[in-house]
Amino acid sequence: MNMFQFLQQTAERFPDNLFLVRENISFSAFVDMVKARATSLIKNGVKPGDVVGILSHNVPEFILTLFGVWYMGGRVLMLDTNLTPFEYDNMTDRVNCKFVCAQKSFFYDKARFKFIDIEKKDAKADENLEEYPLAANDIAILSFTSGSTGNPKVVPLTHFNLIECANTFEDFNEWIKPNTIMYGFLPLYHIFGFATGVLAPLHYGLGVLLQPSVNPKAIMEDFKVYKPHTIPAVPRLWEIFRNKIIDGIKAQHKWWIVSLVLKRQKLLRSIGLESVVKKVQKPILQVFGGRANLLIAGGAATKPEVEKFYESLGLTFVQGYGMTETVGPMCCSKPVKKRVPFAFGAPMGCNECEIRDRDENGVGVLWVRGHQVFGGYLDNDEANKELFDDKGFFNTGDLVFLDKNGEYHFAGRKKQVIVLDSGKNVYPDEL
């Protein structure tokens, strides 16, 4: 199965479920739009096997172009919106990308490729255009990453890799349901935003509410109007949200009572005062629209006090771990009463983890293997030989340890460890 077929399968299961929430577009309607986008791409000169770059904020046309490229047999190059024309030229040269679908604000003169306006409306689909027969092991997307050495590498991810990542979201079925809303303000060109904004909706038949900016007012308005159920964000944003909420309550001189109730809620419930707890929680939950039940953190370690704050509101807060090389989240934490700092849980789906070269504290290097793990960097035999073993395990370069609950915890990067004169290892992330 390839990614377009995966979309088609979801559209057959949930034809009337909204996929693009703000635009009121269902899965079945989106499939028809993809065929029209593929027709437009071909008219612009794109051929099967071509690499097509996408340079855009989170607009519907980003996802539409992804599937349009796949429908007509191409590959997608994910381009970070924060780079320079010099970098875009080098990246496109590296993978022989001759077309870049971009918002007009990113156009520049003397580009080494052809710009295509990603937001230009498509004409009708060519009725004679048929889906190109891409195989599961064909490359779907290409991304640049610094990898473990700091030198830019190209990560090719296959249709199989992407679909297997989508399948691992089944581990969230207690919280994520069809026809609910996933908030999509993490950039889609980043693997975390792609996994939560594209892959999870396809797996569950849920809608994604795209937000192209990180303007706090726009985000708060979205929460108020659309009331998303699942919200993914990086730890720093969760910390900012928490601090803003607490500062607002302190300005009303109510934090002392609110913090006391949240801290003692178990006792209050046991003596029949659950209504008091809910009364305190409700106005805070309304900040996120009142329907949020699952918060997902990824991209870095979350501070324990941030996790505890959201859990005290009755929300499920989980920490994921992944890399571009693993299509994002391949491990996820479990809600437990006592958490050790920097927990990112256990492997999901068909993924495996091993800790090698442990020190006296049990901290060692994380190696991973599974259906989500890529097959190797593009045209980089030297790096692949160094980072893969003969069993197919990939060296992430991350230092972790395992707790008694079977969950992995992040300690830092192997290349960043500070060794004191005493011989003791100190990890910057813990500091």
N, C-alpha and C positions, 0 to 999 in steps of 0.2 A: 504494500500500500504506500502511496505517496501522499504529500500534504493536501493536494487538491481532493484526492479521493477521501481523505480523512474529513475534510470540510463537507464533502457531499454526503458522507455517512451521517454526520451530525445533523445536516439539513433534512435528511430523510427521517431521523428520529425525532427532531424537534423543529419542524418546518416553520411554525408560527412563533417560536421563542425569539425574543429580540436578541440580536447579536451586537449591533451598534446602538446603544441605548439612546444617546442624545439625538441621533439621527432617525430613530424609530425604524430601523432596518432589521428585518427578520433574517434568519439563516437562509431560508429559501430564496428570498429576494437578493441576498448578498451573492449567492451562487450565480445568478443571472448577471449581476454587475461585474463579476470576475471575468466572465466570458467577453463582455464588452471592453474591459480593460485590456485583456489579452489581444483583442482585435486592434486596439489603439497602439499597443506596443509594436505589433507586427508592421503596422502602417508607418511607424517611426524607424523601421529598419532592423528591429531586434529579431534574431533568429534563434531556433532551438540550440542550446548549448552555450549561448552568450551569457556573459556575466553582466548583470544590471545592478548598478548601485542605487541605494535609497538614502536620500539626505533630506530629512524632514523631521519636524516635531510630531507630536502625537495627534495626527489628523486621520480621519477615516481612510483617506487615500493611501496612507502608509500600508495598512493591512490589505487594502484592495490591490495595491501594486504587488505586494508579496505573492498573493495567490494568482494574480494575472501573469506574473513571470513564470510561476510554476506550471500554470495551465498550458502555456505555450512552449514549455520545455527549457526554460532558462535557470540560471543560478542567481542568487541575490547577494550583493555585497552590502553589509551593514556599515553605514558611515556615521561616525560620531558628529553631532552638530556643533561641537565646541572646538573643532580643529580649523586649520588654515587652508587656503587654496594650495599652497605648496605641499601640504600633507595629503590633500585629496588627490592631487596629481600623482604623487608618488605611490599612494595606495592603489589607485586605479591602474597605474602602469604595472604594478607588481602582479596583479591578477588578470591583466589584459581586459580590463573593463572599459568598454567603448561608449556606454550609455549610463547616465545618472538621472534618475527621476527625483526631482527636488522641488521644494517650494521656491518661488521666484526670488525670495530674499537671499537665497544661497547662491544664486547664479553669479558667475564672475567671468570676465573677459579672458580669452586665450587659454581656456581650459583644454586639457588634452583629450577630452571626451565630449560627447554630445549631451547637452542638458535637455531633459524632457520635463515640461511643467506637470508636476505630479497632481496638481489640483484642477487641471483642465478637464472639463466634462467629456465623457466618452460618447461617441456615436453608438449606433446600434451594433450589437454583436454580429459578426459574420456567421450566418447560419451554417455554413459549410466548414467552419473551423472546429476541429475536433481536439479533444484533450491529447497532449503529447504523452506518449507512454513512458513516463519516468519510472524508474525502479526504486525500490525502497533504499537501496544502497547508493543511489546517485546523490551527489552533493546538492543540498538545498540552500544553505547559507554559508557565507564566508565572513569571518570577523577577524579583526586585528587585535592582538593582545600582547602585553609585555611578557606574559608567561613567567617562568621561574627565573630567568636570567636577566630580565630587564630589556632584552633586545626584542623589537617587534617581530611577531610571528603571525602566520595566517592560520586560523583554525577553521577547517572545513567540517561542517556538520551535515550529516545525511538526513534524508527524510525519515529513515528508521530511528536515528538518534532523537529527532524532534518528537515523533509520535510516542516513543517509549517514555520520554520525559512527561508528555501529556498523561500517559497511563499511570505514572507514579502519583499523580494528583488524586487518585482513588483513595489514597490514605487520608484524605481530608473529607471523605464523604459524610462524616458526622456533622460537619459545619457547612459545607458547600452543597447547594442543591440546584437543580435545573431551574432556569427562569429567575434566578436571583442576580444581583449586580456586583461585579468586580470593578473596583475603582482603578482606573488606568492613567495615573500621572507619572509613573516611572517611565523613562524614555524607552521606546520600543526597540531602539537600536542596541540597547544594553540587554544582555541575556536575561537578567532578572525581570525587567519589564516585559520582554518578549514572552517569557515563560508564563507569567501571570496574566498578561494582557491578551495573548493569542492562544497559547496551548491549553491553559486551564479552561477557558470558555468553550473551546472545541470539545474537550473531554466531557464537560458537564452540560453543555447546552445552556450556558448562562450568558448574560449580557456583559459587555465591557463598556464602561463610561470613560471615554477618552478625554483627557485634559491636557492641552498642549503647553500649558505654562505651569510654573510653580508659584504663581501669585497667591498668597494666603487668602485674599478676599475671594478669588475665583474658586479656590478649593473649598472654603467654608460655605460658599453659596451652593456648590455642587452637593455637599453633604446635606444641606438644608432642603434642597429641592428634590434630589434623586434618592437620598437615603440608602447609600450602598451597604451591602451586607458583608463583603470581604474587602479589606483595605491592605495592600502591600506597601511597604515603604522602607527606606534605609533607616538604621538606628538613630542617626542624627535627627531625622525628621520626627521620629517618635519622641525623642527627648525634647525637641522644640515644642511639639504639641503639648506634652506633659507640663513643661515649664509655663507655657502660656495659660493653661487651664488653672494651674496652682496660683499663678500671679493674679489672675482674674478673681479667684475666690478670696485671696488675701486682701485684695483691694476692697472687698465687701466686709472684711473683718470676720470672715466665717471659716477660715482655714482650720482654726484650732478645733472646732466641733466636727467639721467634715473629716479631717484626718483621724480624729478619735473614733468616729463611727466606722470609717473604712478599716481601721486597724483592729477594732474590736467587733467586727461584724459577726464573726462566728459565735461569740458569746451572746450578742444581741439576738441573733436568730434562735439560739437555744432557749432563751427565756421569753420567746414569743414576740420579739420586737423586729421581725423581718421587715415590716412596713416602714420602720424608721430607716433601715439600711437602703431600701429601694427609693425612699424619698430623697435621700442624699445622692444616690447614684444617678437617678433619672436626669436631672438637669445637666450633668456632666456628659452622659451618654448622648444627649441631644446635640452636643457639639458635632458629633459624627452622623447625625441624622436620626438616631434612635433605633436603627435596625442593625447596626454593625454587630457581628458576633465573632468574627475571626480577624485578627490582626497578624500580618506576616512581616517579619523582619529578615533582611538578608543583605549581603554585601560587606558586612563587618559585624563585630561582636556588639551585642546590646548590653548596656549597663544593667546590673541586677535590679537597681531601684526603679528603673524605667519599666521593666517587665512586671515587677510587683505592683506598680501603680495601676497598670491596665487590668491586671488580674483582679485587683481589689474592686474594680468596677463591674466584675462579672463577665469580662471579655476573655476569650481564649487568645492568648498571645504566644505565637510560636516563632522560633528562630530557625532559619534554613541555612544550609551550607551548599555552595556549589561554585563552579567556575564557568567561564565561557566553554572550556574544554569538556564540561559535563552537562551542557545545556542548562546551566543554572542549578536549581535545587535538586540535589541527589540525596541529601540527608535533611531530617527535620526533627526538632525537639518535640517532646511530649509534655503536656501540662502535668506537672508534678508539684507536690507541696513544697519541697525544699530543693531549690535549684542551686547548682554550683555555677559561678560566673562563667560566661562565655560558652554556655551549652548550645550545641547545634544538633543534638539528637543522634538518631541511628539511621542507617541506610534505608531508603524507600525502594519499593519495587524490586527489580532484579539487580540492584547495585550491591557491591561488596566493598568493604573497607578493611585495611590492615595497617597496624602501627609497626614501623620497623625502626631499628637502631634506638631503642628506648634508653633513657638515662635512669639514674637511681630513683627519680620521681615518677617514672612511668611515662614521661613525655618523649614522644618520638615522631618520626616523619609519617604523614598520612599518604598511603598508596590506595588507589581506587581502581575498580574494574566493574564493568556493567554495560548494559545496552545503551545507556546515555553517554558513555565515555567515547570521545572521538577516536578516530583511528590513527591520528598522527598529524603533525603540522605539515602544511603544504610545502613540498619541495625543500624539506629540511631534514635530511637523513641523519645528520649529526645530532640534532636535538632529540629526534625520535629514538635514536639508539641509546642516548643518555637517560631519557626519562621513562622509557617503557622497559619492562623486564620480559623474559621469555614466556611468562604466563599471561601476559596481556594487562598487567597492572601498570597504572600511570602514577608517577611521582608528582604529587601536588606541590611539594616544597613547603607545605604547612605543618607546623608542629602542633600535636594534639595529645590528649590523654583520655583514657576511658574511665568512667566512674562505675560505682557498684550497680547503678540502674541500667548499665549497658549503653549509656549515652556518651558521645564524643564531645570534647570541649576544646576550644581553640586556645592555643598558648602563644602563637606568634609565627613569624616566618623564619625558616631555618637560617637564612642569610642575615637576619637581623638580631640573632641572639648575642647578648653581651656576656662575655665570660670574665668574671672577676678574678683577682689575683689568687683568691682562695680556691678557684676552680669551679665555683658555683655558677650555674647558668641563670641569667636574669632575662625575662621575656618582656620586651617593650609594651606589648598589649596588656599584660597584667599590671604594669606600672601605670 
